[in-house]
Amino acid sequence: MVVTTPATATGKPPSYPPAHRVWAWRGRPRTVALVYLAGTFVAFLLIGRVSEVPNPPLLVGFVVATLVAFAAGYTLRLRAAQPPLVPLDRVRPPTFLIVASALYLLALGVAYMRNAGVTGPGDVLNAATNPGAAYFNRLHSESTAVSVTVQVLTLTAALYPLLIPLAVFHWRRLGTAARVLTIAGVVAYVAHYVAIGTMKGIGDMVIFFAVSLAAKRAIDRLEHGQRPATRPRRLRMVAVAVIGMFLGYMTVAQSDRLAVADSELFPPNPAVAAVVGEDAARGLAATVTYPVHGYLGLAYNLETPFVWTHGLGGSPAAGSYWAQYTGRDSRVSDRYTARTEARTGWPDGMYWSTIYPWLASDLTYPGALLFMAVVGWFLAKFWQEAVRQKRLLSLSLLCQLAVLIAYVPANNQIGQMRPSLIAFVTTAVLSVLDRLRRSRPT
């Protein structure tokens, strides 16, 4: 990150808020993550298929232990010395990286759509109004070929999580061309996921935006004490609008998808169905219970005996690379979720089982608890470095960890697909190299 000379409106050093306010912002990601994770589990206990849980005390005890481990790891990092503060107005906007990331997302979205057979905006609009049909058309597609362009873009996936965080941090200082490219890149990328009736990529964009906006607000509060009244109100309205549109589209998509598949996993509430109709009520039920049904899968997996998968069971992407380049077994059949399906019938890949069986396939369940403590520790570290030092690699890793946490009730999202795995590993390696460079004596 390039640092320029100080520049303030008055020429005076910025005043900083009291220590208790700084501490509150340091702990904000921990609070949000714990409320989300605990909330999804409580929602499962209230509206999920709890009667089918084979061992309720074991499930409750394990989930509570994961929350304690995560909180302990985060708190432990908070007790370390804080990194020095670098004011945002002293950081030159990384315009080249923003433009490169925007062009990358634009190229990736177009390449994905071409690979999926999307011929124009009409196909995207048709999929937006018929997301269920678009989703199942993708599942039933016989084409598995991936273009060379997509393969090259996959290997450079570290650019993927950079655009939105950097654009949010430096939006006011970006030129018109950079802003237009940013919007075009995001629209092209989101259009692909609309075209195939899937929420994954759209959800990532929403998470990146929410985390970056929270970090930007923390910077404003830390560096200026009191944020301006009008701008944060506008930002909150934008954030609420983005999240509201995402949840609304998710409800419509789930309703349409279930109308095509008629899944029994999300039965509609009779009272709600009487008001909005059965299809819409089923979509609402799916939207509410979609993030929580994985805890039933976890309950089944906790009863399955351990078989070590030699480091290949926790990440389907890593396992696929291993099988492709070595010709050896990727240990798919030995992972918890696969053996639990054989034992109980809980579908591996179709239904969720949370992140924990994936981690435990390589680490055991006690190891999964330790992993959550490590996640908490690094979440605090990257949050501090992004807010106090404006490190772009830490900001990128912060957003990627937020995606991992958001998908804890589902699966190991970072290790699920090749682009997300490559993006995380590449960013982590670059971050380590950057730290080694900074530690060298000058």
C-alpha positions as CSV (number, residue, x, y, z in Angstrom):
1,M,0.0,0.0,0.0
2,V,1.4,3.4,-1.0
3,V,1.4,6.1,1.6
4,T,1.5,9.7,0.7
5,T,2.0,12.8,2.7
6,P,-0.7,13.8,5.3
7,A,-3.6,15.9,4.0
8,T,-6.3,17.2,6.2
9,A,-8.8,20.0,5.7
10,T,-7.4,22.0,8.6
11,G,-3.8,21.0,8.4
12,K,-4.0,19.7,12.0
13,P,-3.5,16.1,13.1
14,P,-6.7,14.1,13.2
15,S,-8.3,13.6,16.6
16,Y,-9.1,10.1,17.7
17,P,-12.0,8.8,19.7
18,P,-11.8,7.5,23.3
19,A,-10.3,4.0,23.9
20,H,-13.6,2.4,24.8
21,R,-15.0,3.4,21.4
22,V,-12.0,1.9,19.6
23,W,-12.4,-1.3,21.6
24,A,-16.0,-1.5,20.6
25,W,-15.1,-1.4,16.9
26,R,-12.2,-3.9,17.4
27,G,-14.8,-6.4,18.7
28,R,-17.5,-5.7,16.2
29,P,-16.8,-8.6,13.7
30,R,-16.8,-11.1,16.7
31,T,-20.2,-9.9,17.8
32,V,-21.7,-10.0,14.3
33,A,-20.3,-13.5,13.6
34,L,-21.4,-14.9,17.0
35,V,-24.9,-13.4,16.6
36,Y,-25.2,-14.9,13.1
37,L,-23.8,-18.4,14.0
38,A,-25.7,-18.6,17.2
39,G,-28.8,-17.2,15.5
40,T,-28.8,-19.8,12.8
41,F,-28.5,-22.6,15.3
42,V,-31.3,-21.2,17.5
43,A,-33.4,-20.9,14.4
44,F,-32.8,-24.6,13.7
45,L,-33.8,-25.5,17.2
46,L,-37.0,-23.4,16.8
47,I,-38.1,-24.2,13.3
48,G,-35.9,-27.1,12.1
49,R,-36.4,-30.8,12.1
50,V,-35.2,-31.2,15.6
51,S,-37.2,-34.3,16.3
52,E,-35.0,-36.1,13.8
53,V,-31.7,-35.2,15.6
54,P,-30.3,-38.6,16.9
55,N,-28.4,-37.1,19.9
56,P,-29.5,-33.5,20.8
57,P,-27.1,-33.0,23.7
58,L,-24.1,-34.0,21.5
59,L,-25.2,-31.5,18.8
60,V,-25.9,-28.6,21.2
61,G,-22.6,-29.2,23.1
62,F,-20.5,-29.3,19.9
63,V,-22.0,-26.2,18.3
64,V,-21.7,-24.3,21.6
65,A,-18.0,-25.4,21.8
66,T,-17.4,-24.1,18.3
67,L,-18.7,-20.7,19.2
68,V,-16.6,-20.6,22.4
69,A,-13.5,-21.6,20.4
70,F,-14.1,-18.9,17.8
71,A,-14.7,-16.2,20.4
72,A,-11.6,-17.3,22.4
73,G,-9.4,-17.1,19.3
74,Y,-10.7,-13.6,18.4
75,T,-10.3,-12.3,22.0
76,L,-6.8,-13.7,22.2
77,R,-5.8,-11.7,19.2
78,L,-7.3,-8.5,20.6
79,R,-5.0,-8.7,23.6
80,A,-1.9,-8.4,21.3
81,A,-0.4,-5.1,20.4
82,Q,-2.4,-3.1,17.9
83,P,-0.7,-2.3,14.5
84,P,0.2,1.4,14.0
85,L,-2.5,3.7,12.6
86,V,-2.2,4.9,9.0
87,P,-5.0,7.4,8.1
88,L,-7.0,6.6,5.0
89,D,-6.3,10.1,3.5
90,R,-2.6,9.2,3.5
91,V,-3.2,6.1,1.4
92,R,-3.1,6.5,-2.4
93,P,-6.0,4.7,-4.1
94,P,-4.8,1.6,-5.9
95,T,-6.5,2.6,-9.1
96,F,-4.5,0.1,-11.2
97,L,-5.6,-2.8,-9.0
98,I,-9.2,-1.7,-9.0
99,V,-9.3,-1.4,-12.8
100,A,-7.5,-4.7,-13.2
101,S,-10.0,-6.4,-10.8
102,A,-12.9,-4.8,-12.6
103,L,-11.7,-6.0,-16.0
104,Y,-11.1,-9.4,-14.5
105,L,-14.7,-9.7,-13.2
106,L,-16.0,-8.4,-16.5
107,A,-14.0,-11.0,-18.4
108,L,-14.9,-13.7,-16.0
109,G,-18.7,-13.0,-16.1
110,V,-18.7,-13.0,-19.9
111,A,-16.6,-16.2,-20.1
112,Y,-18.8,-17.9,-17.6
113,M,-21.9,-16.9,-19.6
114,R,-20.5,-18.1,-22.9
115,N,-19.5,-21.4,-21.2
116,A,-23.1,-21.8,-19.9
117,G,-24.6,-21.1,-23.4
118,V,-25.9,-17.6,-22.6
119,T,-26.3,-15.8,-25.9
120,G,-27.4,-12.3,-24.7
121,P,-29.3,-10.1,-22.3
122,G,-32.5,-11.8,-23.2
123,D,-31.3,-15.1,-21.7
124,V,-30.4,-13.3,-18.5
125,L,-33.8,-11.6,-18.2
126,N,-35.6,-14.9,-18.9
127,A,-33.6,-16.6,-16.2
128,A,-34.3,-13.8,-13.8
129,T,-38.0,-14.3,-14.2
130,N,-37.7,-18.1,-14.2
131,P,-34.8,-18.9,-11.8
132,G,-36.0,-22.4,-11.0
133,A,-35.9,-23.5,-14.6
134,A,-32.5,-21.8,-15.1
135,Y,-31.2,-23.7,-12.0
136,F,-32.3,-27.1,-13.2
137,N,-31.3,-26.5,-16.8
138,R,-27.8,-25.9,-15.5
139,L,-27.9,-29.1,-13.3
140,H,-29.1,-31.2,-16.2
141,S,-26.7,-29.7,-18.8
142,E,-24.6,-32.4,-20.4
143,S,-21.7,-30.1,-21.2
144,T,-18.8,-30.3,-18.7
145,A,-16.2,-28.7,-20.9
146,V,-14.5,-25.6,-19.6
147,S,-13.0,-23.1,-22.0
148,V,-9.3,-22.2,-21.9
149,T,-10.3,-18.6,-21.0
150,V,-12.1,-19.8,-17.9
151,Q,-9.2,-22.0,-16.9
152,V,-6.8,-19.1,-17.2
153,L,-9.1,-16.8,-15.3
154,T,-9.5,-19.4,-12.6
155,L,-5.7,-19.4,-12.0
156,T,-5.8,-15.6,-11.5
157,A,-8.8,-15.7,-9.1
158,A,-6.9,-13.7,-6.5
159,L,-8.3,-10.6,-8.3
160,Y,-11.8,-11.7,-7.7
161,P,-12.2,-10.7,-4.0
162,L,-10.3,-7.4,-4.4
163,L,-12.7,-5.2,-6.5
164,I,-15.6,-4.5,-4.1
165,P,-13.4,-3.9,-0.9
166,L,-11.0,-1.6,-2.7
167,A,-13.8,0.3,-4.5
168,V,-15.8,0.8,-1.2
169,F,-12.7,2.1,0.5
170,H,-11.7,4.5,-2.2
171,W,-14.9,5.2,-4.1
172,R,-14.9,9.0,-3.5
173,R,-11.4,9.3,-4.9
174,L,-11.9,7.2,-8.0
175,G,-12.3,8.7,-11.5
176,T,-15.4,8.2,-13.6
177,A,-13.8,5.5,-15.8
178,A,-12.8,3.4,-12.8
179,R,-16.3,3.7,-11.3
180,V,-18.0,2.7,-14.6
181,L,-15.6,-0.3,-15.0
182,T,-16.3,-1.3,-11.4
183,I,-20.0,-1.3,-11.9
184,A,-19.7,-3.1,-15.3
185,G,-17.5,-5.9,-13.7
186,V,-19.9,-6.5,-10.9
187,V,-23.0,-6.5,-13.2
188,A,-21.4,-9.0,-15.6
189,Y,-20.4,-11.3,-12.8
190,V,-23.8,-11.2,-11.1
191,A,-25.5,-11.6,-14.5
192,H,-23.9,-15.0,-14.9
193,Y,-25.3,-16.3,-11.6
194,V,-28.7,-14.9,-12.5
195,A,-28.5,-16.7,-15.8
196,I,-27.9,-20.0,-14.1
197,G,-30.4,-19.5,-11.2
198,T,-27.8,-19.7,-8.5
199,M,-27.2,-17.3,-5.5
200,K,-23.6,-18.2,-4.7
201,G,-21.8,-15.4,-6.6
202,I,-24.4,-12.8,-5.7
203,G,-24.1,-13.7,-2.1
204,D,-20.3,-13.3,-2.2
205,M,-20.7,-9.8,-3.6
206,V,-23.2,-8.9,-0.9
207,I,-20.9,-10.2,1.8
208,F,-17.9,-8.3,0.3
209,F,-19.9,-5.1,0.2
210,A,-21.2,-5.4,3.7
211,V,-17.8,-6.2,5.3
212,S,-16.1,-3.5,3.4
213,L,-18.7,-1.0,4.3
214,A,-18.4,-2.0,8.0
215,A,-14.7,-1.6,7.8
216,K,-15.0,1.8,6.1
217,R,-17.4,3.0,8.8
218,A,-15.0,1.8,11.5
219,I,-12.2,3.8,9.8
220,D,-14.4,6.9,9.8
221,R,-15.3,6.5,13.5
222,L,-11.7,5.7,14.4
223,E,-10.0,8.6,12.5
224,H,-12.6,11.3,12.8
225,G,-14.5,10.5,16.0
226,Q,-17.9,11.4,14.7
227,R,-19.0,10.4,11.2
228,P,-20.9,12.9,9.1
229,A,-24.7,12.6,9.5
230,T,-25.8,12.5,5.9
231,R,-23.3,10.2,4.2
232,P,-23.6,7.2,6.6
233,R,-27.4,7.5,6.4
234,R,-27.1,7.1,2.6
235,L,-24.7,4.3,3.0
236,R,-27.0,2.5,5.4
237,M,-29.9,3.0,2.9
238,V,-27.8,1.5,0.1
239,A,-26.7,-1.4,2.3
240,V,-30.3,-2.1,3.4
241,A,-31.5,-1.9,-0.2
242,V,-28.8,-4.3,-1.5
243,I,-29.4,-6.8,1.3
244,G,-33.2,-6.4,0.9
245,M,-33.0,-7.0,-2.9
246,F,-30.8,-10.1,-2.3
247,L,-33.2,-11.6,0.2
248,G,-36.2,-10.8,-2.0
249,Y,-34.6,-12.4,-5.0
250,M,-33.6,-15.4,-2.9
251,T,-37.2,-15.8,-1.8
252,V,-38.5,-15.7,-5.4
253,A,-35.7,-18.0,-6.6
254,Q,-36.4,-20.5,-3.9
255,S,-40.1,-20.4,-4.6
256,D,-39.6,-21.0,-8.3
257,R,-37.0,-23.7,-7.7
258,L,-39.3,-25.6,-5.3
259,A,-42.2,-25.2,-7.6
260,V,-40.2,-27.1,-10.2
261,A,-38.6,-29.7,-7.8
262,D,-41.4,-29.9,-5.2
263,S,-39.0,-30.5,-2.4
264,E,-40.4,-31.7,0.9
265,L,-37.5,-30.2,2.9
266,F,-39.2,-26.8,3.1
267,P,-43.0,-27.3,3.8
268,P,-44.9,-24.0,3.7
269,N,-46.5,-22.6,6.9
270,P,-50.3,-23.0,6.5
271,A,-51.0,-19.5,8.0
272,V,-48.5,-17.8,5.6
273,A,-49.8,-19.8,2.7
274,A,-53.3,-18.6,3.3
275,V,-52.1,-15.0,2.9
276,V,-49.5,-15.1,0.1
277,G,-50.3,-18.5,-1.6
278,E,-48.6,-21.9,-1.3
279,D,-45.7,-21.2,-3.7
280,A,-44.7,-17.9,-2.1
281,A,-45.1,-19.4,1.3
282,R,-42.8,-22.3,0.3
283,G,-40.3,-19.9,-1.0
284,L,-40.4,-17.9,2.3
285,A,-40.0,-21.2,4.2
286,A,-37.0,-22.1,2.1
287,T,-35.4,-18.6,2.6
288,V,-35.9,-18.9,6.4
289,T,-34.8,-22.5,6.8
290,Y,-32.3,-22.7,4.0
291,P,-29.4,-21.4,6.2
292,V,-30.2,-23.8,9.1
293,H,-31.0,-27.3,7.7
294,G,-27.3,-28.2,7.7
295,Y,-27.4,-28.6,11.5
296,L,-29.5,-31.8,11.0
297,G,-26.8,-33.0,8.6
298,L,-24.2,-32.2,11.3
299,A,-26.2,-34.2,13.9
300,Y,-26.0,-37.2,11.6
301,N,-22.3,-36.7,10.9
302,L,-21.4,-36.5,14.5
303,E,-22.6,-40.1,14.9
304,T,-20.4,-41.4,12.0
305,P,-17.0,-43.0,12.9
306,F,-13.9,-41.1,11.9
307,V,-11.9,-42.2,8.9
308,W,-8.9,-40.0,8.0
309,T,-9.0,-38.5,4.5
310,H,-5.2,-37.6,4.3
311,G,-5.9,-33.9,3.9
312,L,-8.2,-34.3,0.9
313,G,-11.6,-34.6,2.5
314,G,-12.2,-31.1,3.7
315,S,-11.9,-29.4,0.3
316,P,-13.5,-30.9,-2.9
317,A,-11.4,-28.5,-4.9
318,A,-8.1,-29.7,-3.5
319,G,-9.3,-33.3,-3.9
320,S,-10.2,-32.7,-7.5
321,Y,-6.7,-31.3,-8.2
322,W,-5.1,-34.2,-6.5
323,A,-7.0,-36.7,-8.6
324,Q,-6.4,-34.8,-11.8
325,Y,-2.7,-34.4,-11.5
326,T,-1.7,-37.6,-9.7
327,G,-4.3,-40.0,-10.9
328,R,-4.9,-41.2,-7.4
329,D,-8.0,-41.5,-5.3
330,S,-9.3,-38.1,-4.0
331,R,-10.7,-39.9,-0.9
332,V,-14.2,-38.6,-1.7
333,S,-15.9,-41.8,-0.5
334,D,-14.1,-41.6,2.9
335,R,-15.1,-38.1,3.9
336,Y,-17.7,-37.7,6.6
337,T,-20.5,-36.4,4.4
338,A,-20.2,-39.3,1.9
339,R,-20.1,-42.0,4.6
340,T,-23.0,-40.4,6.5
341,E,-25.1,-40.5,3.3
342,A,-24.4,-44.2,3.0
343,R,-25.3,-44.7,6.7
344,T,-28.4,-42.5,7.0
345,G,-29.4,-41.4,3.5
346,W,-28.7,-37.7,4.1
347,P,-27.7,-36.6,0.6
348,D,-24.1,-35.6,0.3
349,G,-23.9,-32.5,-1.9
350,M,-27.6,-31.9,-2.2
351,Y,-28.3,-31.1,1.4
352,W,-25.9,-29.3,3.8
353,S,-24.1,-30.6,6.9
354,T,-22.3,-27.4,8.0
355,I,-18.6,-26.8,7.6
356,Y,-17.6,-29.1,10.6
357,P,-17.8,-32.6,9.0
358,W,-15.7,-31.3,6.1
359,L,-13.1,-30.0,8.5
360,A,-13.3,-33.1,10.7
361,S,-12.6,-35.4,7.8
362,D,-9.0,-34.2,7.9
363,L,-8.7,-32.7,11.4
364,T,-11.2,-34.7,13.6
365,Y,-14.0,-32.9,15.4
366,P,-11.6,-31.6,18.2
367,G,-9.4,-30.3,15.4
368,A,-12.4,-28.5,13.9
369,L,-12.8,-26.7,17.2
370,L,-9.2,-25.6,17.1
371,F,-9.7,-24.5,13.5
372,M,-12.6,-22.2,14.5
373,A,-10.3,-20.7,17.2
374,V,-7.7,-20.0,14.4
375,V,-10.4,-18.5,12.2
376,G,-11.4,-16.2,15.1
377,W,-7.7,-15.2,15.7
378,F,-7.1,-14.3,12.0
379,L,-10.5,-12.5,11.6
380,A,-9.4,-10.1,14.4
381,K,-6.0,-9.7,12.9
382,F,-7.2,-9.0,9.4
383,W,-9.9,-6.6,10.7
384,Q,-7.3,-4.6,12.7
385,E,-4.9,-4.5,9.8
386,A,-7.6,-3.5,7.3
387,V,-9.0,-0.8,9.5
388,R,-5.8,0.6,11.1
389,Q,-3.3,0.1,8.3
390,K,-5.5,-0.2,5.2
391,R,-3.6,-3.3,4.1
392,L,-5.3,-4.4,0.9
393,L,-4.3,-8.1,1.2
394,S,-5.6,-8.1,4.8
395,L,-8.8,-6.5,3.5
396,S,-9.2,-9.2,0.9
397,L,-8.5,-12.0,3.4
398,L,-11.0,-10.4,5.8
399,C,-13.7,-10.5,3.2
400,Q,-12.9,-14.1,2.3
401,L,-13.0,-15.2,5.9
402,A,-16.4,-13.5,6.2
403,V,-17.6,-15.7,3.3
404,L,-16.3,-18.8,5.1
405,I,-18.1,-17.8,8.3
406,A,-21.3,-17.0,6.4
407,Y,-21.3,-20.5,5.0
408,V,-20.4,-22.3,8.2
409,P,-24.0,-23.6,8.4
410,A,-23.6,-25.0,4.9
411,N,-20.1,-26.3,4.0
412,N,-16.5,-25.4,3.6
413,Q,-17.1,-22.7,1.0
414,I,-13.5,-21.6,0.5
415,G,-12.5,-25.2,-0.3
416,Q,-15.6,-26.0,-2.3
417,M,-14.7,-24.6,-5.7
418,R,-11.4,-24.1,-7.4
419,P,-11.6,-20.4,-7.9
420,S,-12.3,-19.7,-4.2
421,L,-9.5,-22.0,-3.1
422,I,-7.0,-20.5,-5.5
423,A,-8.1,-16.9,-4.5
424,F,-7.6,-17.7,-0.8
425,V,-4.3,-19.6,-1.1
426,T,-2.8,-17.0,-3.5
427,T,-3.8,-14.0,-1.3
428,A,-2.5,-15.8,1.8
429,V,0.8,-16.5,0.2
430,L,1.1,-12.9,-1.1
431,S,0.3,-11.7,2.4
432,V,3.0,-13.9,3.9
433,L,5.6,-12.7,1.4
434,D,4.6,-9.1,2.0
435,R,5.1,-9.6,5.8
436,L,8.5,-11.1,5.2
437,R,9.4,-8.1,3.0
438,R,8.2,-5.6,5.7
439,S,10.2,-7.5,8.4
440,R,13.5,-7.1,6.6
441,P,15.8,-4.5,8.0
442,T,16.0,-1.4,5.9
